Amino acid sequence: MVRRSEGAEKPVTLQTVTLEGMMQVTDPQLLRQALTQGVGRARGYGCGLISLAAPR
């Protein structure tokens, strides 16, 4: 369990998901930003990371 700060009443709740599929990049700059900065509010907890692989 992760607490927001010392003495905080409510714990932080995280939900994660793994997606697998194909994508078509329409904005390379936005993709680059997502890869380097992560996505979502839980980035500070290690969530929101994106990994890509070449199609098989």
Residue frames relative to the residue before (quaternion, step in Angstrom):
aa qw qx qy qz dx dy dz
M 1.0000 0.0000 0.0000 0.0000 0.00 0.00 0.00
V 0.2035 -0.7675 0.6014 0.0886 3.55 -0.98 0.90
R 0.2360 -0.7608 0.5890 0.1364 3.57 -0.93 0.88
R 0.5707 -0.6107 0.4331 0.3373 3.58 -1.08 0.71
S 0.7638 -0.1866 0.1541 0.5984 3.59 0.88 -0.90
E 0.7060 -0.4425 0.3272 0.4457 3.54 -1.25 0.22
G 0.8349 0.1728 -0.1508 0.5004 3.57 -0.74 1.06
A 0.4302 0.7025 -0.4723 0.3135 3.61 1.23 0.06
E 0.4893 -0.6936 0.4595 0.2615 3.55 -1.00 0.85
K 0.7937 0.3031 -0.1485 0.5062 3.57 0.78 -1.05
P 0.3967 -0.7011 0.5292 0.2665 3.61 -0.91 0.83
V 0.5213 -0.5957 0.5017 0.3488 3.56 -1.29 0.32
T 0.1579 -0.7802 0.6007 0.0739 3.58 -0.87 0.97
L 0.0810 -0.8014 0.5925 0.0105 3.56 -0.78 1.07
Q 0.0839 -0.7506 0.6522 0.0641 3.54 -1.15 0.71
T 0.1205 -0.8025 0.5823 0.0491 3.56 -0.86 0.94
V 0.0954 -0.7746 0.6237 0.0447 3.53 -1.26 0.47
T 0.2011 -0.7449 0.6216 0.1352 3.55 -1.17 0.61
L 0.1060 -0.7939 0.5981 0.0266 3.56 -0.79 1.05
E 0.0592 -0.7738 0.6300 0.0292 3.53 -1.10 0.71
G 0.3882 0.7108 -0.5180 0.2751 3.57 -0.86 0.90
M 0.5607 -0.5676 0.4776 0.3678 3.53 -1.33 -0.30
M 0.0638 -0.7874 0.6109 0.0526 3.55 -1.14 0.58
Q 0.2664 -0.7151 0.6206 0.1804 3.50 -1.31 0.42
V 0.3132 -0.7631 0.5397 0.1679 3.57 -0.67 1.10
T 0.1160 -0.7984 0.5890 0.0479 3.56 -0.75 1.09
D 0.7740 0.1667 -0.1103 0.6008 3.60 1.24 -0.38
P 0.2738 -0.8104 0.4958 0.1497 3.60 0.00 1.26
Q 0.6243 0.5461 -0.3448 0.4394 3.60 1.04 -0.69
L 0.6619 0.4884 -0.3075 0.4783 3.61 0.95 -0.79
L 0.6225 0.5216 -0.3402 0.4741 3.59 1.05 -0.70
R 0.6401 0.5255 -0.3171 0.4622 3.59 0.93 -0.89
Q 0.6515 0.5124 -0.3064 0.4682 3.58 0.96 -0.86
A 0.6633 0.5009 -0.3050 0.4649 3.61 0.92 -0.87
L 0.6636 0.5080 -0.3067 0.4555 3.59 0.99 -0.80
T 0.7406 0.4193 -0.2355 0.4692 3.59 0.92 -0.82
Q 0.7796 0.3357 -0.1772 0.4981 3.61 1.06 -0.67
G 0.4468 -0.6701 0.4721 0.3586 3.61 1.20 -0.38
V 0.3183 -0.7345 0.5687 0.1895 3.54 -1.34 0.11
G 0.7656 0.3939 -0.2745 0.4281 3.55 -1.20 0.49
R 0.6323 -0.5770 0.3910 0.3382 3.53 -1.34 0.33
A 0.6704 0.5176 -0.3021 0.4375 3.61 1.18 -0.39
R 0.2744 0.7931 -0.5058 0.1995 3.61 1.23 0.31
G 0.6551 0.5371 -0.3087 0.4325 3.58 0.98 -0.81
Y 0.6921 0.4336 -0.2670 0.5115 3.58 1.25 -0.29
G 0.6375 -0.5555 0.3212 0.4265 3.59 1.25 0.27
C 0.5585 0.5691 -0.4071 0.4454 3.58 1.23 0.20
G 0.7042 0.4918 -0.3228 0.3976 3.56 -1.27 0.13
L 0.4667 0.6603 -0.4567 0.3710 3.56 1.24 0.32
I 0.2027 -0.7832 0.5813 0.0867 3.55 -1.05 0.80
S 0.0356 -0.7693 0.6367 0.0403 3.57 -1.00 0.78
L 0.1765 -0.7860 0.5891 0.0640 3.54 -1.05 0.83
A 0.0705 -0.7667 0.6364 0.0474 3.54 -1.21 0.56
A 0.5665 -0.5819 0.4559 0.3642 3.53 -1.17 0.54
P 0.5372 -0.6167 0.4478 0.3613 3.61 -1.05 0.64
R 0.4500 -0.6872 0.5079 0.2594 3.55 -1.17 0.66
